[in-house]
Amino acid sequence: MQRLQRVARDLSGQILAILRELAELGIEVKAADGLADFRSRLHGRTVYLCWRFGEPSIGHYHELHGGFAGRRPLPTDGDFVGDLLQ
């Protein structure tokens, strides 16, 4: 049991370190199944570009408080400014 607890602590530490690295890049991991948001600006307002594991590219965005349910396809006239580290 102690060995398994050590393994779990080690894995937890590795996961936290990876999440910190991603946060430093401006990537906000929203779910363990591979949902991530990236702050950007669209038409003068701050939004999240939204990507889910398995999608070939970032093709959606949502408002800061809209969440995944508020995802919309990226507009063709997208005037995006990326890499908005808060």
Secondary structure, DSSP 8 states (H G I E B T S, - for coil): -HHHHHHHHHHHHHHHHHHHHHHHTTEEEEETTTEEEEEEEETTEEEEEEEETT-SS--EEEETTT-GGG-EE--TT--EE-----
